[in-house]
Amino acid sequence: MLQEVEIKKKLNSLESELTSLKSMVLKLSQAKAQDKVVRLEGSLKGLSITENDIESAKKSLFKVDAA
């Protein structure tokens, strides 16, 4: 009986620790997601990008086989 109580206490402790770790991982992943935003505004002054440039970039990034 005493052993069951100790096991339950340990399980509750582990559950609490897992919940805490999960919370920390979620916060870190959200922080990293925010860090990934890169703004290029003003980095290439005088450069103009046309619709053709955008379409060409899309085609090179998202290659689709026409079957």
Sequence and secondary structure as in RCSB ss.txt:
>XXXX:A:sequence
MLQEVEIKKKLNSLESELTSLKSMVLKLSQAKAQDKVVRLEGSLKGLSITENDIESAKKSLFKVDAA
>XXXX:A:secstr
 HHHHHHHHHHHHHHHHHHHHHHHHHHHHHHHHHHT    TTTTTT    HHHHHHHHHHHS     
